[in-house]
Amino acid sequence: MIRLVFTILFGALLIIAGINHFISPEFYDKLIPDYLPKLPVNYSVGILEIILGIGVLIPRYRSYFAFGIVILMCLFLPVHIWDITRDNPAVGSHNAAMVRLSFQFVLIYWAWFISRK
């Protein structure tokens, strides 16, 4: 039962985060390195988060989509580490950037927990 609650919460969180990429794309601009095209990357990540968030709610495919979330969150790690090293982190302060990086590990564990059968 607890796994189901965590799954629904995580799916909703990911769907909301994905939708936010379209509502407030400027929020993510600072997290996307300058050498990448900001809007296409932002929208692609938003679509991917929505798909993964919906997918994790489908019991038959839950473990696959949850593992996809683990991979996505691991791919985000370098961005959060890079943000900590910047003079002006995207999230405001170095402390906030450290909290965000730490939270990334929580998200990775959370998705891994959901992915187990």
Phi, psi and omega in degrees: 000318180296324179296321179295317178298313179297325179294313180296317178298315182293317178301314179296317179301316181291319178297315179296317178298319179297316178297323180297334177298332180269328181284316184230065182298333181295333179300326185267349182307316183290340180274346181264121180304148185299334182282355177255147178289114191300307185294313178299320179295314181301310181293323179297316178295320178300314178298316180298318179295320178296314180299313180294322179295319177290316183300323181291343178276351180266109187308320184297328184249005187308312185296324179292313181291323177296321177293326174299323177293319177303313180298314180299315180296325176292324177293333179282341183306311180301326179295318181289325176293316177301320181297323179296327184279350182282154177297320179235091181301150182299330183271004174117296182229167178294325177296316178296322178294323177293319178297316180297318177298315178299318180296330178299321178292325175297316180296320179297313179296318180302312180295320178297317178302317180291326186290337181288142178270000000 
